[in-house]
Amino acid sequence: METKQVEWFSEIMKSTETKSKAEIPDHLKLRLDAIPNEYGVYSFVFPIRTVYMAVASFTLLITINMLAIRNNNQQNKKETYLDSEYFSYLNQL
C-alpha cells in the first residue's frame, strides 16, 4: 500500500519538474513598464500656516458657540424669574 503512495507521489513530483514557466509577451511587458509613468503617485502637503489657521478657526468657533449657549441660558433664567414674579399672586390661591 505504501509503495503505491510513494510511486504516485514521485510521479507527481516528476511532472512538476518538466513544466516550464510561461513567457510574457513583449508588448505586455512594455505596457506593464509604462504604468508607473502614466499614473504617477502624487502627494500634497498642507503648509503649516494653513494648519494653524484651521486650528485657530475651530477654536474661535467653539468659543463663540460656548459663549452663545451661556448667554442664552442666562436669558432663559431671567425670563423664568420674571414670569414667576408676575404670576406670584397665584401662589396665594
Secondary structure, 3 states (H helix, E strand, C coil): CHHHHHHHHHHHHHHHHCCCCCCCCHHHHHHHHHHHHHCCCCCCCCCHHHHHHHHHHHHHHHHHHHHHHHHHHHHHHHHHHHHHHHCHHHHHC
